[in-house]
Amino acid sequence: MISWLGIFAKGAILLWPIRFPMSYGRKGQMRIWAFWKKADGTEGKRVTATLHWQSRKQAVFVRCLLTPAEIKQRGFDAVDKPKAAKETLSCDWFLHEDDWAHRSSDVIAALDASANKAGP
């Protein structure tokens, strides 16, 4: 089942299709998807970001399509390349309380840029 995450940011409402899977024992994981029409008329789809809470680090763990350099350009430091070579998302990123409390528009802009990177 797909739900829609609507966020009001900078005068516009951003809508992202999301799923809340129960996989790998992680409760509360959220996946943000991109959908588009392919040239042959079929629908393309791709996970553009995953988010889940890590209680031991007291942070939200994010994987997204942006590279670590692209996230660092946005002023976030807790960023690294995924350790698994087969990982299809390009960046491991930790969002701490200060990021959510004081930089939420930057977080939203980064997730939106990741969603815009997917597709044709």
C-alpha positions, 0 to 999 in steps of 0.5 A, a space after each residue: 500500500 502506498 501513502 502520500 507524504 505531504 510537506 509544506 515547504 517554501 510556499 509549495 506542497 511537496 508530495 512524495 509516495 511512501 511505503 512503511 515496510 516491515 522488513 529486516 526487523 526494522 519497525 518504522 522504516 519509511 521509503 520514499 519512492 519516485 514514479 514516472 512514465 517510461 518512453 514505452 508507456 510503462 511505469 518506472 519506479 524507484 526508491 529514492 530514500 529510506 529513513 529509520 530511527 536508530 535509538 542507540 544513536 538517537 538519530 534518524 538514519 537516511 539512505 538516499 540517491 544524493 552523493 555524500 559530497 552533495 549532502 555535505 554541500 548542503 551543510 550536513 557532516 554526519 555523511 558517509 558512503 554505504 559500506 555495501 558495494 551492492 547498495 543502490 542508494 549513494 549516501 548514508 546520512 545521520 540526522 540528529 535532533 538539531 538537524 530536524 529542529 533547526 534545519 528541517 527545510 534543508 532536510 526536506 530540500 535534500 530529500 526532494 533533490 534525491 527524489 528528483 534524481 530518480 527517473 528517466 
